[in-house]
Amino acid sequence: MERAKIQQIFDNGWNDYSERFNPSPVQSRAAFCLMNCKSGRFGYNISRCDKCEYTDIHANSCRNRNCPNCQAVLKEIWIDARSSEVIDADYFHVVFTVPAQLNPLIYANQKILYGLLHKCSAETLLELCSNKKYLGATPGIIQVLHTWGQELNYHPHIHCIVSGAGLTSANELRHCTRKFLVRIEPLAKKFRGKFMDYLKQYYDDKRLIIPESDKKLRNSYHWYDYCNRLYQINWNSEIRETFNGNGNAIAYLGRYANRIAVTNTRIISVDSDSVTFKAKDYKTGTTKNVTISCVEFIRRFMMHVLPSGFQKIRYYGFLNNRYKSKNLRLIFKLQGQQRYTARLAGLSMDEVLKKVWNYNIHQCPVCGCSNSMRHVGRTYTLIE
C-alpha cells in the first residue's frame, strides 16, 4: 500500500526531528500513530464471504485526532449530531485571536491557556449578548480551538458559531433584530480585558511556566511592562460570516471541528529532504507554494498536537452540556418544530459508511453479493 504524503514526510524526517527537538510523550504518540496508520501495527481485521469464500484482510487505522487519514467519518458524525441542534435563526461566525507576543507564553502553558482562550471567548459572547442593545438573551455557542496558520505557523485562535437567537431569563426566545450580533470594538476590548485579567491572576498565583525565551518576565517589573504593552495592541476579534439556520452554519464549522493543521491534499511534493505544500495568503487572497525541510515541517506540525485529553470543541450558552437537551426541547416547542433530525445517531460504523458514502463493507468485491462479507477475526500478524 502506498504511503500517504504526510507519512512519507515523517518517514524521512522523524528520527532527525526527535534527536534535535525532544518531543513530548503526546507528540511522540501522535507521530507513532500517524506513521503506522493502516500499516498493520494496529492490527488487521479479517472478513470472509459466505458465498464464494473470498477473504479480505485490511489494516486498521490509528484513530488519532492528529491523523489526516482518520477524520472523515468523525466529521460526518459530528455535523449530523450538531445539525439536529440547529434552531431557526441567523448564525454568526466569530473569531477570537491573541497577539503574537503571547505565543511563547501560551505554548509553554498550553493546557491552562488554551482553556483560558475558550473561557474568555465564551464569557465575552455571553455577557455582550445578554445586553438588550444586542440580543438580550443567552445564545447557543460552539467553539473550536485552532493553533495554526496556513503555513503551519503557531497562531492560537478560537472559532465560534453563535446563534442569533437565544433564551431570555423568562424562558422566551428572542431574535437578534440587526444584521450583526455585536459590534467588533466592544467584542475585542472585552475579550482582551478578560484574558489579561485572568492572565495576571495566573501569574500572581504562580500558575504560569515562563519559557526561557521570555525569562525576563520572571521579574515582576518586566511582567507588568509586558502586560501594559499587550493592552495597547489590537487583538483582532472579528465576525466573519452570517448564515440562516438551514444547517449551513454547522456544515461550515464542521470544516473546522475535525480539521488538523494540514492534510495530504495540500501537499504538492515530498522528497528525501524537503516538502512543498499549498498555503493561502489571506492578505492577498492568493495561494502560494511553501517549500521547507521535512524536519521543519514536522517541527511545525508537532506544535499543533494538543495536550492529552484537552477538549478543543466546547459548548456554551443554551448548548452547554448540562442543560442542552432541556433548552433545545423548549426552543423547538417555542418555534413549533425541530427542523433537523440526526440521521446517524445510534448507527454502527458500517451503517454510517453505507448511509453517507453508499459504501457497503458487507458486499463481496468478487462475487458481488450484497450481504455476504462477515467479520471473522482480528490479528496483529499479517496472514499471507
Number of C-alpha atoms within 10 A of each C-alpha: 5 7 14 16 19 24 20 18 24 20 15 20 20 21 11 13 18 16 9 11 10 10 16 13 11 15 21 16 14 20 24 16 22 25 22 18 25 21 19 18 18 18 19 22 18 19 22 19 24 14 13 14 14 15 16 16 17 15 20 18 20 23 17 17 18 24 23 22 19 18 17 11 15 15 17 18 20 17 22 21 17 19 23 17 22 24 25 19 17 20 30 23 22 24 20 23 21 23 15 14 12 14 16 16 19 22 18 15 18 18 16 14 20 23 16 17 21 23 17 20 28 21 16 20 23 21 14 21 22 18 13 11 12 18 25 22 28 27 26 26 25 22 24 22 23 23 20 19 17 17 20 19 15 19 18 24 22 22 23 27 24 24 29 32 25 27 23 15 11 7 14 13 19 18 20 23 12 10 10 17 26 21 12 14 13 13 22 21 17 18 24 25 14 17 20 17 12 15 17 15 13 15 16 11 9 10 12 19 16 18 16 12 9 12 12 14 19 15 9 12 10 14 17 13 11 15 16 12 11 18 13 8 12 14 19 17 22 17 20 9 13 20 18 16 18 17 21 15 24 25 18 15 20 21 13 18 23 22 19 19 21 21 15 14 12 13 18 14 13 18 13 12 12 17 22 18 21 17 18 15 13 10 6 7 8 9 12 12 13 15 18 13 18 26 23 15 22 22 20 17 21 20 18 21 20 21 16 10 8 12 13 17 17 18 18 23 23 22 20 15 11 10 12 17 14 11 19 20 14 16 23 17 11 12 13 9 12 16 16 16 14 14 15 19 12 9 12 10 13 12 16 20 17 14 14 13 10 10 13 17 19 19 16 24 14 11 13 14 15 13 14 20 25 17 16 11 11 16 14 13 11 15 8 4
